[in-house]
Amino acid sequence: MSSTLFRTKNVEQSILDTEEPEHALKKTLSALDLTVFGVGVIIGTGIFVLTGKVAKENAGPAVSLAFVVAGVVCALAALCYAEFASTLPVAGSAYTFSYATLGELPAWIIGWDLVLEFTLGTAVVAVGWSGYIRSLTDNVGWHLPGYLSGREGAHGFGFDILAAALVLVLTAILVIGVKLSARVTQLVVAIKVTVVLIVITAGAFFISGANYKPFIPKEQAVPAGGTLKAPLIQLMFGWAPSNFGVMGIFTAASVVFFAFIGFDIVATTAEETRNPQRDMPRGILGSLFICTALYVAVSIVVTGMEHYSRLSVDAPLADAFKSAGHPWYAGVISFGAAVGLTTVCMILLLGQTRVFFAMSRDGLLPRFFSRVHPRFRTPHRPTILLGVVIAVIAGFTSLSQLAELVNIGTLFAFIVVATGVVILRRTRPDLHRAFRTPFVPVVPILSVAASLWLMLNLPAKTWIRFAVWLVVGFFVYFLYGRSHSRVGRQEETTSTK
């Protein structure tokens, strides 16, 4: 039984499956498209909200260093993703990589994990987008009824119609074609990056050196919690993370990591890239470098405009300009945040449908979902199914307490991919690798250690919810996936002959 659970799908077969006419995706994406996708999904609520939160509560002006630390953790993982995506240019990202190295059950686990990560991420971002839009419409005197904005009305009913509508519109765009999605993303990303550059350029004129003192505030220990809300590392080892001080920077890094989530989604589009061996590494590493530079610049400007102790937690960028006597910029920033979240939502949905499609093509989910549209050559069936499900979830719940599951899911994927690089180097040294992760196994080991460290800094309740989701996944695999696996059936056919 153990041999069937860890059976692998070789690289050649994975690539051969992409050539089946009914299950082949259209190759239209370039390096620029991939970079735009990466920038589009990374720059979201993180840069507009988290900067103030971690500066005020964890790191002070040294929040810029926290972004650097989180960026380094992601860069270690990105180097591993780049090797896999260029060597195995197949839809599915970490799921496909795991199937080729760790085996079927680990691949199922990571695929199931990614489905949860992208579902919650898309829904949470859609709800956040709805909040920004309602704020903008309120400013012009147009107010959406409470029962249509997610708040319960007179009859106890509440549905966030804006969040649901956004998901459905983006679903339609993704069905029509990934190239159209890329064009929409380019336009929106241009607007979003322009707003960020305005913040950096205009804010630089209002920086006061006094606001950087002290750059690293005096360390303050976080009180021992002992509850499920406390970080897991505190419950396991009794070590409480610190606010401020040098250790406060690392505590802040585990929080701002959420701002970087998404660059791995670039890898899910490998099968739709014209030259994946060349363009996947450029898209993954390029988007991460651009966003890290923007994050660091914004955090330096904002903490220089206003002392970290007075920064707003909800809207630090906008409120910093208000305190400087320039409220007009606050409106521009709110508009940029609302527009920016549109692409975040769309690319998260794009990534999820590609993972679902890949699992379906392998038989671990019903093959019905692996047929592409005859005209658009997109996986329209899983796109429509998941779009409707996420629209309903986003409409009926805020998911604020579940957002941390997105973090733990991403970090878990990082660990699996880094481990897979080392395994594939040993089992298939003959493979042509257009991009090679440097200093193997040192870089993958550092990636695993850094990701695990950030996971341990997440609340224990997040681990429990994550474990529950994985248990559900085990049931689905043993009741359906294991018996319908195409790899398993191919092995049975071979043994029969």
N, C-alpha and C positions, 0 to 999 in steps of 0.2 A: 504493500500500500504506500509505503514511504517513497518508493521509486516513482509512483504515478503522481504523487503530490509535488515532487520536485523535478518533474520532467521539463526539459527546456525546449524552446522553439528556436532552432538555429537561425543565424542571421540571414543566410541565403533564402530560407523558406519565408521568413518575414518579409523580405524584399520581393520575393516572387508573388506573394499574396496581394501586393499592391498593384499588380499588373492584370488582375482579373477584371474584365470589362465592367461587370455589374458592381464591383466593389472598389473601383479605382477613382481616386480624387484627382481633380484637375490641377496641374502644376502651373501656377500663375505668379507666385510671390518672388520678390527680389530681396536683396540685402536691405535696401531702403525700407521696403514694406515690413520686414521683420524688425528692424530697429524702431520703426514707428509704432508697431504693435507693442514692443517692449516698453517704450517710453509712455505710450498711451495707457497701459495698464498699471505701470508703477507709480506714475504721478497721479495721485488721487487725494483721498482724505488725509493721508499721512502728512503730506507737506503743508496742507492747509489747517490741520488741527493738532497733530501730535507734537509739533514743535513747541507750542506753548505749554502743553501738559508736562512733558518730560523736563523742560527747562525749569518750570516752577516747582515740580515735585521731586525730581531726581538728580539733575546734573547742573542746573544753572546755565551760564553761558557756555559751559563745556558740552552742551547738547550737540554741538557740531562734531565733537570727537565721538559721541555716541553714534551719530550717523556714519562716521568713518568706520567704527568697529562693526556695525551691522552690515555696512557695505563690503567689508573684508570677508565676513562670514558668507555673504552671498557670492562674492567673487570666487571663493574657494569652491563652492558648489557649481558656479557657472562654468569654471574650467572643466569640471567633470561632465556637465551637461553638454558642453560644446564638443567634447570628444565623442560622446555617444550619439548626439544628433547628426554629426557629420559621418559617422561610421554606419549608423543604422537609421537612415532617413525615412522613418515610418511613423504614422500617426500614433499617438498614445503616450509619448514622452516617457516618464518614469515607469509606467506600466509596461510598455514595450521593451524598455531596457532591462527590466527585472525578469521578464519572460525569457530573455536570451541569456541571462546569467545565473539568476538565483533559482528559477523554476516556476512552475505554474501557480502553486499556492501563494508564494510570496508576491508574484505578479498580480494575482487576484486581490490580495490584501491591499497592495499599493493602488491598484485601480479603483477599488472600492473606497479607499481613503480619498483619492482625488475627486471622485464623484461628490463626496460629502464636502470637501474643501471648496470646490467650485460652485456647488449649489448654494451653500451658505454665503460664500463671498459675493456671488451675484445678487442674492436677495438682500444682503446687508447694504451693499452699495446702492441698489435700487431704492431702498428706503431712505438712505442718506441723500440721494439725489432728489427724491420727493420733498424732503425737508427744505433743501436749498430753494427749490422752485416755489414752494409755498411761502417761504420768507420773501422772495422777490415779488411775488404777486401781492402779498400783504402790503408791501411798501407802496404799491400803486393803487391800493384800495380794493383789490379783488380778493375775496376770502372764500376759500373752498369750505363747504359744509363739513362739520366735524366728523360725521359718519362716513365721509368719503376721503378722509385724510388719515385713516388708521385709528382715530379716536372713537370710542363708543358714543353713539348718539342716544337719543331719548329711548329707543327700544333696545338698547344694549348691543347694537350692531355697529361694527366699524370696519371699513375696508379702505386700504390705501390705494385708491384708483390710479393715482399718478405713477406709483411704483410698478403696479401691475401693467399699466399701459406701456411704460417704457420697455419692460421686458418683452412684451408681445411685439412691439415695433422692431426691436433689435432682432428678435427671432425671425421676423419676415426678411430683414436685410441679410441675415446669415443664410437663409434658405436660398435667396436669389443668387448669392455667390460670394466667395471669400474675397475676390478682387474688389467688388463693390464695398465690402466691409473695410478693406484696406484704404480705399479712396475716402470713405466717410471718416475713418480714423485719422488719416493724414490731415484733413481739414480741422477736425476737432483738436488734434494734438498741436497743430500750429497755433490755434487760439490759446490753448492751455499753456504752452511754453511761453508764448508772448506775455501772458499775464504774470507768469513766474519771473520773467526777465524784467517786467515793469516793477515788480516788488523789489527785486535786487537793485536795479538801477536807481529808482526813485528813493527807496529806503536808505540807500547809501548816503544821501545828503542829510539825513536826520540822525545819523549815528553819533552817539556821545561816548567817549572813551570811559567815562565814569561808570557807565552801565555794565562794563565788563569786569568790574571789581566787586568781589573776587571772581576770577574766571572759573576756578573750581572751589565752590563754597565748602565750608567746613563739614566734615562727615557727620551724619546723624544716623544712628542705627534705627532700623524699622522695628517697632515693638513686636515681640514674639506673638504669633497668631494662634497656632494650634488648631486652626479650623481649615475646612476645605478651601477657603478663599486664599489661604496662604500658599506661597510657592511650594512645590513638591520638595525641593531641596531643603526647605526649612523644616518640613515635617519629617523627612528622612534622617537628616543629620543635625538638626537643631541650629543650622546656620541661617541667620536672618540677613537678607540683603540690605544694603545701605542706601540711604538717600544722601546725595552729594558726596564729596570726596572722590577719590579715584575709583573706588568700587561703585559709587553712584553712577559713573559713566557706563559701567558694564550693566548695571541694573536698567539704566535708560535704554541701552542697546537692545535688551530683550523686549522693550516696549516699542521702540521705533522700528523694529524688524518688520512690523506689520506694514510699514510704509514701502517696503521693498518687495512685498509679495507680488508675484506676477511675471517676473522675468522668465521663470521656467515655462510659462505658457507658450513662449516663442517656440520651444522644442516640440510642442504638440502639432505645429504646422509644418514639420519637416517634410512630410509627404507631399505637400502642396507647394513646395519651393522648387524653383527651376534648377538651381545649382546648390543643393543642400550642403555638399562637401565644402564649398567655399563660403556660402552665405550664412549658414546657421551659426558658426562661431562669431562672425561679424555682428549678426543681429543680437545674439545673446550678450556678448561681452560689451558691444557698443552701447546698447540701451542701458545696461547697468552702470557703465562709466558715466554716461551723460547724466543720469538721474542722481547718482551719488554726488557729482559735482554741484548740481542744482540744489540738492538738499543741504549740503554743507554751506553753500553761499547764502541761502535763505535763512538758515538758523543763525549764522553770524550777523546778518543784517537785522533780523528781528530782535535778537537779544541786545544788539547795540542801540536800537531805537528806543527800547523801553526796558527798565530793569527787570530781570527775570522774576522777581518776587511780585511784580505788578502785572505780569502777562496774563491775558485771558486764556482760559482753558478751552473754551468752546470755539472761539474765532480769533486766535492770536494775531494773525497777519492783518486782518481787517481792523481789529481794535487798536493795534499798534499805530496804524495810520490815523485813526480817529484821535488818539491821544496826542499825535503830532500836529493836529489841527487840519488834517486833510481827509475828511470823510468821503470825498468823491472816490478815492482809491479803494475804500472799503467796499463800495458797490461793484467796482471792477473786479475785485478779488472774489466776491460772492458769485458774480457771473462766471468767472473762470472756474471756480470750484464746481458749480452746477454743470457747466459744459464738460469739464474734465471727467466727472464721474460717469458721463454717458459712455465714453470709450472704455473705462474700467469695466463697466457692467457688460458691454458687448464682448470684450476680449475674454473675460472670465467665462462667459457663456460659450464662446467659440472653443476655448480649451476643453471645457467639460464635454461638449458634443463629440470632439475628436477622441477623447479617451473612451467614451461610451461606444463610439463607432468601432474603435479598435478591439474592444472587448467582445463586441457582438460579432465581428468578423472572425474572431478566434473561436466562437461558439460558446464562450463563457456566459454570454447573455444571448437572448433570442436572435438568430440570424436575420430575422425580419428587419432589424434596425441597421443592418450593414449594407443595404442596397442604396446606391446613390441615385439622385434625381436624374432622369434621362437627359434633361436639357441643361440644368445648371451644374451637374456633376458635384453636388454637395450632399452630405448625409442628412437629407431633409427630415427623415422620420425621427431619429433621435433628437434633432434640433427642435422640431415641433413639440414632441413629447416633453422634453426637459424645459422648453420655454414656457409651456402652459403650467407645468408643475411649479416652477420657480415663480411665475406670476402670481399664482394662488398663495404660495408661501409668503412672498413679499407683501401681498395685499392684506394678509390676516395677522401677521406677527412682525414685531420689530426685530427680533433675533439679537437684541443687544447683548444678552448674556452668552449667546452661542458664537459670537464673533471670534473668540479666542481659539475655537476649534479650527479656524482657518489657519492660524499660526502653527498649531501643533501638526496639522496635516501636511503643511508645506515642509516643515523641518524634518518630518518623518520621511518624506520623499527625498530630501537632500541626502539623508543618511543612506537610503537604499541605492541611490544613483552613485554616490561616492564609493560604496562598497562594490557595486557592480563593475566599476572601471577596473579595479584591482583584479577581480575575478576574471573578467574577459581578457585582460592582458596575459593572464596565465593560461587560460583555456584555449584562446584563439590568438596567439601571437602573430599568426599569418595574415590576419585581416589588414586590409589597407585602411589606414587612419589618416584622413586629410588633415585633421587637427589632433594633436596629442597633448593630453594634460601633462604639464611639466612636473618633474620631480615625483613621479609615482614610485612608491606608495605614500610619500610624505604628504603631498597635497591632499589626497583623498582621506588620509587619517586625520589630518588637521580639520578637514571639512566635517567629518563625523564627530570629532570631539567638540568643535564649536557649535554645531547644530544641537548636539545632545545637551550642551551647557545651557543654551537658550531654552530648550524644552523643559529642563529641570526648573527653570525660573518661572514657568507657567503655573497657574493655580492647580491644586490637586483635583478640584472638581472638573477641570478641563480634561485631565487624564481619565477620570472616571467616565465622562461622556464619550470620550474617544474610544475607550475600551468597549463600552456598550455597543457603539456603532460597528466595531470590528467583530464582535460576537455575532451580531445580526448578519454581517457579511459572511462569516463562516457557515451559518445555516444556509444562506442562499447558495454558496458554492457547493456544499455537499448535497443539497437537494436538487440542484440544477446544473451548475457550471461543470462540475467534475465529469458527469456522465455525458455531457454534450460537447466537451472539448474536442476541437478538430485535431489537435495534436494527439490526443488520446485515441481517437478513432483511426488516425493514420497509423499509429503504432499497432492497434489491433489488426488492421488490414495486413500490415507487414508480417506480423507474427503468424497470421492465418496462412499466408502464402508460403 
